Amino acid sequence: MADASYPDDLLYHPEHDWALIDPTHPDIATFGITWFAQDALGEVVFFDPPAVGSTVTKDEPYTEVESVKAVSDVIAPLSGEIIEINEALGDDPEPINEDPYGGGWMVKVRLSDVSETEALLDPAAYQATLS
């Protein structure tokens, strides 16, 4: 498993999800779960990818991950349309534990309301919610 980290270039949702806004296309974001979430879940054994073209709504579940402990909803940090999924996770979800901010990304979304990013947390504010 990866060491605890909360990269500075990400925005965080209180439900332990992150969003990386594409600097060249600010209406595109990559989503995943945080180090805290994957650590709490334990070994992730299954990722149920949503369909490309489906819509996600901020603060609502958009997929599930299954670990050796439980099945958990993954919450959308922002709203929009899924334009890409990390298909590699369907065959091997290990990167969610090993590299939650890199190879463990889950979906890319074309945002429907970029202003929703203002409600997300920076790394320090997110980490403050963990204690």
Number of C-alpha atoms within 10 A of each C-alpha: 15 14 11 10 13 19 15 9 11 19 23 28 22 16 17 21 23 32 27 19 21 12 9 7 9 12 16 21 25 21 27 27 26 27 24 17 18 23 16 11 18 15 19 22 19 19 23 15 18 17 15 14 13 12 17 23 16 16 15 14 14 21 18 16 20 18 18 11 12 12 15 14 14 21 24 26 29 27 21 22 19 22 18 17 19 15 14 15 20 15 10 14 24 20 18 30 24 18 17 24 25 11 17 22 23 27 24 23 26 22 23 16 12 16 10 13 18 9 12 19 18 18 17 12 13 19 16 9 11 9 5
